[in-house]
Amino acid sequence: MTIINSLKDANSVVDAWREACSHLMNQSGRKCTNLIYSVKNPSVLSQTDLKVISDFDEFAQKHNLNSSTTVANTIFPVDTYLKYGSSNLYSRYMDEVFPRVTTNWGTYFERMVQRRDPKGNAIKGRDGLPINPLESLTSKVAARLSKGNGTKTHYEMLLDDEALELTTYLPERDRNYQRGGPCLSHASFKVDGQGAISLTAIYRSHFYVERALGNLLGLARLQSFVAQTAGGTVGPLTVHAVSAVLESAAGGADRKAVASFLADVNVK
């Protein structure tokens, strides 16, 4: 049994998704543990990449799966950002978008921008305002980048530090779930000596046909947002899926349909 399944670096998030699917297709049970890979240029999409995304969305619509955009927006709501800008992103999301979220699955961004106590009330800081971990992170990274010195690894978001953490797994909300809780568990940002901001995302479980393409697009958009807001550049994106599965048993497509689609997007 292979303990670590490490893939070669990919040029884009779409290339990474295709490589991961190809790897899983050739594993026993079409799944593995500790699947790890990096994307060198997560914010760049070629015309070929865009065609794969379009093909996936057609496949998803046909088989009652969420589109890549729907999945990506659970991690970073790009439409809200483009419409209102960074200064109004958080308030507009909480006021207009989050009230429409009807499942626990779609709450990643909310968990990144608001901390809640066990009763569901917003945790407030010393200034009396709700704690926003993502806003705190980008502000601190921006301050450090503007000085151009100091410890570059200071901005890893530790799981239990409200000031720095993008917490997606919350024990007070998720401890009773056997399944169905947030799959994205941890997001860690690093800044290198040239001001490039990298992101490492850890998934407790990751379904590659059903959601991973949208997840990767959402992570890349989140990373680009942090870099742009803090005044840095986009570095590599690394994903560690503790449990990686090609297709979920709850998905809307059978194995034959999945195989046909993957062949169409050149996954072998």
PyMOL commands that set and color helices and strands:
alter all, ss='L'
color gray80, all
select helices_A, chain A and resi 13-25+28-30+47-62+68-75+78-84+86-100+104-106+108-113+133-147+171-174+208-230+255-264
alter helices_A, ss='H'
color red, helices_A
select strands_A, chain A and resi 5-6+31-39+184-191+196-203+206-207+233-245
alter strands_A, ss='S'
color yellow, strands_A
deselect
rebuild
show_as cartoon
